[in-house]
Amino acid sequence: MNGYAGKILHVDLTHGSTSADEIDEGFCRKYIGGNGFSIRLLYDHAPPNVDPFDPDNPLIFAIGPFAGTTAPTNGKYIVQTKSPLTGFQGEAVSSGFWGPALKHAGYDAIVIKGRSEKPIYLFVDDRNVSFRDARSIWGRDAIETLDLIKEEIGDDNVCSASIGPGGENLVRYANITNDRHRQAGRTGVGCVMGSKNLKAVTVRGTEGVKVADMEGTLEYCKELYELCQGPLTGAYRSLGTQVSIMIHQNQAALPTRNWQESTFDFAESISGEYIHPRWVVKTLACAGCPIGCDHVSLVKQGEEGDVLASVEFESLYALGSNCGIGRFPDVNRAVDLCDRMGVDSISAGATIAWAMECYEKGILTEKDTDGIDLRFGNSEAQLEAIEMIAYQKGKLGKLLAMGTKEASKKVGKGSEAWAMHNKGLEYPGYDLRGLKMSALGFNTSNRGGCHLRNSSYDFDLKGKVDRFTAKEEYGKLVMDRDDMWSVVDSLILCKFSRGVLDTYDKFVKLYNLITGFEMTAEEMREAGERIWNLEKAFNVREGWKEIDDYPAPRIMKEPIKGGIAKGHLVTEEEFRLMHKAYFKERGWSSEGIPTKDKLQSLGLDRIADEIGVEAD
Amino acid sequence: MSQRRTVISEPDKCTGCKICEMVCSAVKEGEFNPLLSRIRTVRLGTVVNTSLACRLCDDPTCVRACPGKALSQDEETGIIHVDEDKCMGCGWCIEACEFGAIAMPKDRKHVIICDLCDGDPKCVEMCPQEALSLKTAEEMGQTMRKKAVANLLKLTV
């Protein structure tokens, strides 16, 4: 097949065995790749209501038809599993060079089940798959693990995706790292990997990728590259995602001190504008990316040595403003520590911020924090907390390793009121109280509080909708973006190319040149809708209820205190209005369950029988 | 070499995206495979990124090193030709090349070297960062001098 490798690798860690399945054009057209492949595989291979730590919970890596070609931003892969953080479908997308390596090795996806008795890493060496002893690297940080494996094999062409101590110690929001600074960050995919005693998945691919129309592909890619060097991606190239700090600050949308405020007194000192001339030393790109958004910062820390990190906006929010920390060198160090420990910086920062508020309110005392003075703004305390979390050390480490949702349940005493998550996934840095379309889009996300299922904030922050008014029409706007982003995560394209690759017509043009299929824009849109419905079906099977979509209590009860959005919040009534409109647009029941008719119309007949309801 | 144009990579502009490798293998081999590319990227310690291709040396060490006389240099263009029938795949030229510009793909018995695509290399055309260019030594010197002056002014402003 052109574009696709045409094979899925199945790995059983318990028995140390592997096998491969072929995939055909029908499967490819229906699920596209990446997210679509992996959610279909998750639905089929995860036993209903499986415990996320059960060896039977599959950990799935998948790439799309664009990986390993010249398609712009093709360096992506996705990891899918049942999330130990949310109990629902958990997915995390990473970038770099691992995805193309898997294509060159001859696979579109890897489904990993079981649990190894001893720590191992999986080595996919073209079609030869082996299990290698990882006892000597178990315990090593996520970044050095990548180098250690490269040294052990002795070839720069190997690329690993590895966990750090966070994943080994079952931190619920542990991530998976590749190419030093890139992570499959969210929903605790690294935790599931750790539960399988799997330190890394290492790939070496030497086979070529064939496409249907090489000349056409190169010609169209050249056109797209030129656009990617124009104004449509300008912000990513100049300051990267760090540009968002001042945008959010000015819009009173920068969650600060665990969302107690929405502007930060020290925002400027953690802004891209301030950071770039002082600390950014290099701009990097992932495989096949004509944009280049990774602005790497180097902070000289004197005796402690230099700290080189890749600091995105979300980390500046989570570990910076949200913890009341306004010195960039402190945030840079915290990001580096999270990356080395292999824990998601958003969830780690948000969980620590929740604990800081508990501490300042006297709900957690020094007895609970193992003596750490966990005030907002104390960066040393934050660093200690990150390390304790990664090793599940002390009372504090064990508590915060559970994530905000479970930790607040355990502590109680009203602390759920400031637990800032949806379905257990901690929110990224967008104060939803004054971004009402986003309040719908982030909370209906199947993986929990997330900005990347539909990027609804584009509409609120760019003034395409009235950000302060909840409207039924947001239902359709969110749905259309969910479906489109499901395709983007399946092809897989980077969302930072969305200024350039912004229509189904453009997706199918590139897709058809690469695969030779004659897909229409409508067929691809429908694939996106199918993928989203399948994610939802998985969640319904695992117990999703309408109430799970509701925003965190603070968003519905405590208005924004200052700035342009002062006084705004999303009332329960406002959320319900948008939520019901969304269900209606989706053709789901009034309680948000996919109907049999809808699922059947998408060619998901068996799933319609399993979870579909009659239309009401 | 001085009067000849070669593919030059400027590390300050190179983001390490590897598009040049993909484009080269596509043009030369009809498929995407970095291991079949005549230009190869290097990333050292994260921040150092660049690409390397044949420099068209005068009296090239690769030609001198070849025990089978499989390599020869075109007098006019300076391009190194590989006689695939004579090349036995021993790899001495790879060791001899001081620029790491020669590769031997898996399953092949002969090496591959950049031939500048008849003077219009596709990698230069497609490099999104304009990090690659086709320049003589003098032209490269001009580029570097401009950069040096720009940097100096940035320091003193």
Interface residues (C-beta under 8 A of the other chain):
Chain A: G68 T69 T70 F97 H104 N157 R180 H181 T206 E207 G208 V209 K210 V211 M214 T217 L218 C221 K222 Y225 E226 C228 Q229 V281 K282 T283 L284 A285 C286 A287 G288 C289 P290 I291 G292 V296 L298 L308
Chain B: T15 G16 C17 K18 I19 M22 V23 S25 A26 V27 E29 G30 E31 F32 N33 P34 L35 L36 T46 V47 N49 K106 K122 E125 M126 P128 Q129
